[in-house]
């Protein structure tokens, strides 16, 4: 169980870091860019597209890790159940 909590904590930290980085970058870009409004809007649009791609990649990565963790846990549970049934047979037999 501790591993799941640690994984969740790491995921939340990563997502928070990405979110803060995006906000700081966007604000700095708007305040410091000597561009016209049209150019700024195009840059923002491009940045949001890139962010969308990164979030999609992150989602796939997290999904893969969660799937792996679930499969690993299933294997451990199946192993424990197998050990439990063989112990029970020995006690009865």
C-alpha positions in Angstrom: 0.0 0.0 0.0 2.8 2.4 0.8 4.1 2.1 -2.8 0.8 3.2 -4.2 0.7 6.2 -1.9 4.3 7.1 -2.9 3.4 6.7 -6.6 0.4 9.0 -6.2 2.6 11.5 -4.3 5.2 11.5 -7.0 2.5 11.9 -9.7 0.9 14.8 -7.9 4.3 16.5 -7.5 5.1 16.0 -11.2 1.8 17.4 -12.3 2.0 20.3 -9.9 5.5 21.1 -11.2 4.4 21.0 -14.8 1.4 23.2 -14.0 3.5 25.8 -12.2 6.1 25.8 -14.9 3.5 26.4 -17.6 1.9 29.3 -15.7 5.3 31.0 -14.9 6.4 30.5 -18.5 3.1 31.9 -19.9 3.2 35.0 -17.6 6.9 35.7 -18.3 6.3 35.3 -22.0 3.4 37.7 -22.0 5.1 40.3 -20.0 8.5 40.2 -21.7 7.6 39.5 -25.3 8.0 42.6 -27.6 5.5 41.2 -30.1 2.2 42.3 -31.5 -1.1 40.8 -30.1 -1.5 38.6 -33.1 2.0 37.1 -32.7 1.4 36.6 -29.0 -1.9 34.8 -29.6 -0.2 32.6 -32.2 2.6 31.8 -29.7 0.1 31.0 -27.0 -1.9 28.8 -29.4 1.3 26.9 -30.3 2.3 26.6 -26.6 -1.1 25.2 -25.7 -0.9 22.7 -28.5 2.5 21.6 -27.2 1.2 21.4 -23.6 -1.7 19.3 -24.8 0.7 16.9 -26.5 2.9 16.7 -23.3 -0.2 16.1 -21.1 -1.3 13.3 -23.5 2.2 11.7 -23.4 2.2 12.0 -19.6 -1.2 10.4 -19.4 -0.1 7.5 -21.5 3.0 7.1 -19.3 1.0 7.2 -16.1 -1.5 4.8 -17.6 1.3 2.4 -18.5 2.8 2.6 -15.0 -0.6 2.1 -13.3 -1.3 -0.9 -15.6 2.1 -2.4 -14.7 1.5 -1.8 -11.0 -2.0 -3.5 -11.2 -0.5 -6.5 -13.0 2.3 -6.8 -10.5 -0.2 -6.6 -7.6 -2.5 -9.2 -9.3 0.5 -11.5 -9.6 1.4 -11.0 -5.9 -2.2 -11.7 -4.8 -2.4 -14.8 -7.0 0.8 -16.0 -5.5 -0.4 -15.4 -2.0 -3.7 -17.2 -2.7 -1.8 -20.1 -4.2 0.4 -20.3 -1.2 -2.6 -20.1 1.1 -4.4 -22.9 -0.7 -1.4 -25.2 -0.7 -1.0 -24.6 3.1 -4.6 -25.4 3.6 -4.3 -28.7 1.7 -1.3 -29.7 3.8 -3.1 -29.0 7.0 -6.1 -31.1 5.9 -4.1 -33.9 4.3 
